[in-house]
């Protein structure tokens, strides 16, 4: 059986998240009315799935150029106006069906249209779907793993795990910034990062953070090694940017090129800060990855990988060509590591 693509899984997961969040918020809201029945929970779940379809396929991309508060307002208003329009069409074509919030046991949709039950139901739908959009937007802002960790308190205490880390940095970023100017350079970076989205989803990567023109991706060790995701992501991003070469030359007069460093091992994940809280990764792996990425510039290589991580991928030589071993000093310590350049066959 053909495996569902990462992009499809992402969209299905997002629809499921909308359904679950809307059902949970809807149930809490209707607890006070005494109308919590399995059919009501199912109804809210369907409303959530419908909201996810509208947000993902119709309204989501239309508001991404706006500030985050305006994105939320635009999505909430757009989704709910569309949903209310559909409900009004259903009411206009009333054939005697019932809705779950009438005070009478068998109240038709036509009767609901003539009293305040419709207004109450519409208001509930607006509030619940708006909260669902807000929660999902916060989840996107934090990232799925960190959002769940924050909600469930996973990282109140440091947690140790094995992870793969890929750090990529824009080549000649200072010269580009000076030539394009701050505002155009920001749009250039933002568009470049948006072009990476499909590749990130295809290879099951998590974006840990953006640091200026640097992007740090992570995987669990198992996911990063599966299908050589950690290697494939870099070259997939490279191909994606090359496919848009003419478009970027026309709009910005430049095509982004990235160099990268790849390493893996034991990482500590924990919540840091008090006034401004964040969930961060720390440990020797993060420092080593940064060192490897900076060495790529010295060696004039596109991508460097540590031999320690490469040893965990015995089949990598079938798809990639690796250069000679180069020994580097790990910054801040006496330990040395072996790195190798990577090219795709």
HUVEN-V819109 format. One record per residue. N is the residue number from 1. SS is DSSP state (helix for helix, strand for strand, loop for the rest). PHI is phi in radians with two decimals (none if undefined). D_LAST is the distance of its C-alpha to the last C-alpha in Angstrom with 2 decimals. Layout:
BEGIN
n: {N:N}
ss: {SS:SS}
phi: {PHI:PHI}
d_last: {D_LAST:D_LAST}
END
This chain:
BEGIN
n: {1:2:3:4:5:6:7:8:9:10:11:12:13:14:15:16:17:18:19:20:21:22:23:24:25:26:27:28:29:30:31:32:33:34:35:36:37:38:39:40:41:42:43:44:45:46:47:48:49:50:51:52:53:54:55:56:57:58:59:60:61:62:63:64:65:66:67:68:69:70:71:72:73:74:75:76:77:78:79:80:81:82:83:84:85:86:87:88:89:90:91:92:93:94:95:96:97:98:99:100:101:102:103:104:105:106:107:108:109:110:111:112:113:114:115:116:117:118:119:120:121:122:123:124:125:126:127:128:129:130:131:132:133:134:135:136:137:138:139:140:141:142:143:144:145:146:147:148:149:150:151:152:153:154:155:156:157:158:159:160:161:162:163:164:165:166:167:168:169:170:171:172:173:174:175:176:177:178:179:180:181:182:183:184:185:186:187:188:189:190:191:192:193:194:195:196:197:198:199:200:201:202:203:204:205:206:207:208:209:210:211:212:213:214:215:216:217:218:219:220:221:222:223:224:225:226:227:228:229:230:231:232:233:234:235:236:237:238:239:240:241:242:243:244:245:246:247:248:249:250:251:252:253:254:255:256:257:258:259:260:261:262:263:264:265:266:267:268:269:270:271:272:273:274:275:276:277:278:279:280:281:282:283:284:285:286:287:288:289:290:291:292:293:294:295:296:297:298:299:300:301:302:303:304:305:306:307:308:309:310:311:312:313:314:315:316:317:318:319:320:321:322:323:324:325:326:327:328:329:330:331:332:333:334:335:336:337:338:339:340:341:342:343:344:345}
ss: {loop:loop:loop:loop:loop:helix:helix:helix:helix:helix:helix:helix:helix:helix:helix:helix:helix:helix:helix:helix:helix:helix:helix:helix:helix:helix:helix:helix:helix:helix:helix:helix:helix:loop:loop:loop:loop:helix:helix:helix:helix:helix:helix:helix:helix:helix:helix:helix:helix:helix:helix:helix:helix:helix:helix:helix:helix:helix:helix:helix:helix:helix:helix:loop:loop:loop:loop:helix:helix:helix:helix:helix:helix:helix:helix:helix:helix:helix:helix:helix:helix:helix:helix:helix:helix:helix:helix:helix:helix:helix:helix:helix:loop:loop:loop:loop:loop:strand:loop:loop:loop:loop:loop:loop:loop:loop:loop:strand:helix:helix:helix:helix:helix:loop:loop:helix:helix:helix:helix:helix:helix:helix:helix:helix:helix:helix:helix:helix:helix:helix:helix:helix:helix:helix:helix:helix:helix:helix:helix:helix:helix:helix:loop:helix:helix:helix:helix:helix:helix:helix:helix:helix:loop:loop:loop:loop:loop:loop:strand:strand:strand:strand:strand:strand:strand:strand:strand:strand:strand:strand:loop:loop:helix:helix:helix:helix:helix:helix:helix:helix:loop:helix:helix:helix:helix:helix:helix:helix:helix:helix:helix:helix:helix:helix:helix:loop:helix:helix:helix:helix:helix:helix:loop:loop:loop:strand:strand:strand:strand:strand:strand:loop:loop:strand:strand:strand:strand:strand:strand:strand:helix:helix:helix:helix:helix:helix:helix:helix:helix:helix:helix:helix:helix:helix:helix:helix:helix:helix:helix:helix:helix:helix:helix:loop:helix:helix:helix:helix:helix:helix:helix:helix:loop:loop:loop:loop:loop:strand:strand:strand:strand:strand:strand:strand:strand:strand:strand:strand:strand:strand:strand:strand:loop:loop:loop:loop:loop:strand:strand:strand:strand:strand:loop:helix:helix:helix:helix:helix:helix:helix:helix:helix:helix:helix:helix:helix:helix:helix:loop:loop:loop:loop:strand:strand:strand:strand:helix:helix:helix:helix:loop:loop:loop:loop:loop:helix:helix:helix:loop:strand:strand:strand:loop:loop:loop:strand:strand:strand:strand:loop:loop:loop:loop:loop:loop:strand:strand:strand:strand:strand:strand:strand:strand:strand:loop}
phi: {none:-1.20:-1.27:-1.12:-1.16:-1.10:-1.16:-1.12:-1.07:-1.09:-1.17:-1.15:-1.10:-1.18:-1.12:-1.11:-1.09:-1.04:-1.10:-1.18:-1.12:-1.12:-1.09:-1.13:-1.16:-1.11:-1.13:-1.06:-1.16:-1.62:-1.03:-1.32:-1.61:1.31:-1.85:-1.41:-2.30:-0.93:-1.15:-1.20:-1.05:-1.09:-1.07:-1.13:-1.07:-1.17:-1.07:-1.12:-1.08:-1.09:-1.07:-1.09:-1.07:-1.13:-1.18:-1.33:-1.85:-2.09:-1.83:-0.97:-1.28:-1.28:-2.01:-1.23:-1.44:-1.57:-1.12:-0.99:-1.05:-1.23:-1.05:-1.09:-1.10:-1.07:-1.13:-1.08:-1.17:-1.07:-1.09:-1.27:-1.10:-1.14:-1.11:-1.11:-1.07:-1.12:-1.10:-1.14:-1.12:-1.14:-1.16:-1.13:-1.75:-0.96:-2.12:1.63:-1.30:-1.93:-2.03:-1.34:-1.95:-1.24:-1.42:-1.67:-1.14:-2.25:-1.67:-1.41:-1.13:-1.12:-1.20:-1.07:-1.11:-1.62:-2.42:-1.43:-1.10:-1.11:-1.07:-1.11:-1.11:-1.08:-1.14:-1.08:-1.06:-1.09:-1.14:-1.17:-1.18:-1.13:-1.12:-1.11:-1.08:-1.11:-1.12:-1.16:-1.17:-1.14:-1.08:-1.15:-1.15:-1.47:1.68:-1.04:-1.16:-1.24:-1.11:-1.13:-1.13:-1.19:-1.14:-1.60:1.27:-1.10:-1.88:-1.09:-2.05:-0.99:-2.09:-1.79:-2.69:-1.66:-2.41:-1.77:-2.22:-2.08:-2.01:-2.12:-2.30:-1.26:-1.31:0.98:-1.15:-1.12:-1.13:-1.11:-1.07:-1.17:-1.32:-1.48:1.54:-1.06:-1.18:-1.18:-1.13:-1.09:-1.13:-1.05:-1.12:-1.08:-1.18:-1.05:-1.13:-1.16:-1.19:-1.36:-0.99:-1.05:-1.13:-1.05:-1.21:-1.08:-1.91:0.95:-1.54:-1.94:-1.52:-1.27:-2.94:-1.81:-2.13:1.11:-1.67:-1.78:-2.18:-1.98:-1.88:-2.40:-2.42:-1.12:-1.00:-1.13:-1.21:-1.14:-1.45:-1.09:0.96:0.95:-0.96:-1.16:-1.44:-1.10:-1.04:-1.01:-1.31:-1.16:-1.08:-1.06:-1.15:-1.06:-1.18:-1.16:-1.09:-1.85:-0.98:-1.10:-1.11:-1.29:-1.11:-1.18:-1.49:-2.18:1.27:-2.73:-2.10:-1.21:-2.24:-2.12:-1.97:-2.49:-2.26:-2.30:-2.68:-2.74:2.71:-1.35:-2.23:-1.78:-1.96:-2.74:-1.45:-2.18:1.56:-2.20:-1.22:-2.04:-1.69:-2.65:-1.87:-2.25:-1.82:-2.55:2.21:-1.09:-1.07:-1.13:-1.14:-1.16:-1.07:-1.09:-1.14:-1.13:-1.12:-1.21:-1.23:-1.06:-1.17:-1.10:-1.52:0.94:-1.94:-1.31:-2.51:-2.05:-2.26:-1.34:-1.13:-1.02:-1.29:-1.08:-1.08:-1.48:-2.16:-1.10:-1.64:-1.11:-1.13:-1.29:-2.08:-2.33:-1.87:-1.98:-1.35:-1.16:-1.24:-2.20:-1.62:-2.20:-1.55:-1.30:-1.07:1.47:-2.65:-1.62:-1.25:-1.98:-2.31:-1.82:-2.15:-2.47:-1.28:-2.22:-2.33:-1.48:-1.24}
d_last: {27.66:25.01:24.42:25.90:23.46:23.71:25.26:27.88:28.61:29.16:31.60:33.41:33.73:35.19:37.70:38.66:39.16:41.43:43.38:43.91:44.86:47.21:48.81:49.41:50.87:52.88:54.38:55.41:56.97:58.91:60.15:63.21:64.08:64.15:61.95:59.05:58.50:55.41:55.58:55.58:52.50:50.73:51.92:50.54:47.19:47.08:48.07:45.22:42.66:44.14:43.91:40.22:39.60:41.49:39.89:36.29:36.48:39.47:40.55:37.79:35.79:39.04:40.16:37.03:38.14:41.39:42.39:41.90:45.65:45.72:42.61:44.51:47.70:46.03:44.18:47.33:49.62:47.33:46.56:50.20:51.73:49.58:50.46:54.16:54.13:52.87:55.58:58.24:57.24:57.54:60.95:62.08:61.31:63.17:63.95:65.55:62.59:62.99:60.96:60.87:62.72:66.07:69.18:70.59:69.30:68.77:68.24:66.60:64.13:66.88:69.13:66.36:65.98:69.63:69.51:67.58:65.39:62.88:62.80:62.36:59.50:57.78:58.16:56.72:53.69:53.20:53.50:51.29:48.42:48.60:48.35:45.40:43.57:44.43:43.19:39.86:39.45:40.14:37.61:34.93:36.06:35.89:32.93:33.45:33.29:35.43:37.84:38.51:38.79:41.28:43.35:43.49:43.84:40.87:40.33:43.98:43.25:39.98:37.50:34.94:31.57:28.08:25.60:22.13:22.36:19.95:21.68:20.50:22.75:23.33:22.95:26.35:28.12:31.55:31.46:30.39:33.20:35.70:34.80:34.70:37.52:37.67:38.14:35.54:33.03:33.74:33.17:29.91:28.72:30.12:28.43:25.04:25.52:26.63:23.44:21.56:23.80:21.97:18.72:20.98:22.72:19.73:18.45:22.04:22.17:25.50:26.24:28.39:29.66:29.33:30.51:31.09:27.74:25.92:24.73:24.58:22.96:23.84:23.42:25.44:23.63:23.42:22.08:19.53:18.03:18.41:15.28:13.60:15.48:15.77:12.12:11.54:14.70:13.77:10.95:13.30:16.08:14.35:13.87:17.41:18.90:17.41:18.97:22.24:22.09:25.18:27.14:26.68:27.49:30.61:31.77:30.82:29.84:26.64:23.12:22.14:19.32:18.77:17.86:17.75:18.70:18.13:20.65:22.73:26.08:29.72:30.74:34.29:34.98:38.48:40.72:41.77:44.53:47.99:48.86:45.27:43.42:39.69:37.36:34.99:32.46:33.30:32.68:30.77:27.37:28.06:29.21:26.30:23.73:25.68:25.73:21.97:21.45:24.07:22.50:19.33:21.79:23.24:20.02:18.83:15.59:14.23:13.82:15.41:15.80:18.75:18.62:21.25:19.12:16.04:18.55:19.23:15.78:15.64:12.96:10.40:8.88:8.03:5.48:4.99:5.99:9.69:12.28:15.79:18.26:20.53:23.83:25.33:28.78:29.07:31.38:34.90:34.69:34.62:31.59:28.41:24.84:21.63:18.60:15.06:12.72:9.50:6.41:3.79:0.00}
END
